[in-house]
Amino acid sequence: MTRKVLLTGAAGKIGSFFRNTYADDYEFVLTDIAEPEDTQGAPFTQADLSDFDAIRPLFDGVDTVVHLGADPSMDATWESLLPNNVIATYNVFEAACQAGCRRVVYASSINAVLGYPRDQQVHTSQPVYPINLYGATKCWGEALGRYYSAAHGLSSLCLRFGAVQERDSEWIHWDHEYVEIIQTLEDNASLIAAAVEAGADVMFGNFHGISDNRYKRLDMTDTKEILNYSPQDDAFDMARGRGNL
Ligand SMILES: NC(=O)c1ccc[n+]([C@@H]2O[C@H](COP(=O)([O-])OP(=O)(O)OC[C@H]3O[C@@H](n4cnc5c(N)ncnc54)[C@H](O)[C@@H]3O)[C@@H](O)[C@H]2O)c1
């Protein structure tokens, strides 16, 4: 049976790409505070995730919530993060729990661990180390996932996306400081789908999300072994024709 997937942040970059890629695979229900350019016929509700009563009905009958809606800026202020990342993420987990959804796939971020020195590979077993308030709010979401999975049996898979970019992005360049944390939109969409499809026994986890870059700032062992993530791109390979090496 086709899974019913509630997609928050559906008008955003990652949400639009994921929905377009998997339009035939899932029964999508879309929500965002902004209107998407194209819903491809999927039902859309314009709502603020910080308004619990406005969003709660959207969760009824949903199998998996893919929670992307947030302020994604590394420079985001507390005034924006409190409603859009902190309250919104609590509302999403609580509404999913009340509605009896099977799973929440939560868009965390590499910013939850970006404080470690750049020459160290980060493993999911290490403590969080956010370098900005935005990253700290992503740790809040991961903590909520752990709580709701343990206390309420709501499977909660947290994906620490790297720098998610189009394949032709200027970030995919030898000179760019973030080349080793690139995740192409194609690999990102496949990771979200892998998390949606992971076995019922996968109740919680923080999973790293970058492409198959030859140097991996984030260790990808769990993501590959537990979620069967199979990235296709290597940002260093893609940069070869573009940079000055
Ligand atoms: N793009 C990246 O490189 C990257 C990296 C790591 C994590 N992430 C995370 O992935 C998710 C999606 O990122 P994106 O790049 O698509 O960002 P985006 O800004 O393109 O999309 C986010 C969407 O969330 C919506 N939104 C924000 N606050 C909302 C609210 N209160 N109620 C309802 N909708 C709200 C926005 O309108 C927007 O459409 C975010 O949670 C972000 O933190 C992104």
The ligand as a Gaussian input file, in Angstrom:
#p B3LYP/6-31G(d) Opt

LIG

0 1
 N       19.673000      23.159000       2.720000
 C       20.614000      22.615000       3.478000
 O       21.804000      22.560000       3.092000
 C       20.265000      22.010000       4.825000
 C       21.300000      21.436000       5.564000
 C       21.007000      20.875000       6.808000
 C       19.699000      20.854000       7.259000
 N       18.705000      21.432000       6.514000
 C       17.343000      21.407000       7.043000
 O       16.484000      20.856000       6.058000
 C       15.204000      21.475000       6.148000
 C       14.788000      22.031000       4.795000
 O       15.771000      22.978000       4.377000
 P       15.667000      23.766000       2.989000
 O       17.047000      23.982000       2.508000
 O       14.677000      23.109000       2.081000
 O       15.130000      25.178000       3.507000
 P       14.014000      26.118000       2.832000
 O       14.112000      27.435000       3.540000
 O       14.151000      26.122000       1.353000
 O       12.664000      25.386000       3.245000
 C       12.150000      25.457000       4.557000
 C       10.652000      25.657000       4.445000
 O       10.123000      25.694000       5.776000
 C        9.069000      26.640000       5.770000
 N        8.852000      27.117000       7.140000
 C        9.706000      27.809000       7.913000
 N        9.129000      28.109000       9.088000
 C        7.879000      27.586000       9.039000
 C        6.797000      27.579000       9.956000
 N        6.863000      28.184000      11.164000
 N        5.654000      26.959000       9.590000
 C        5.555000      26.356000       8.388000
 N        6.542000      26.338000       7.465000
 C        7.698000      26.947000       7.809000
 C        9.547000      27.758000       4.842000
 O        8.455000      28.521000       4.342000
 C       10.273000      26.984000       3.761000
 O        9.460000      26.714000       2.637000
 C       15.313000      22.529000       7.254000
 O       14.832000      21.972000       8.455000
 C       16.795000      22.779000       7.352000
 O       17.168000      23.241000       8.630000
 C       18.966000      22.013000       5.305000

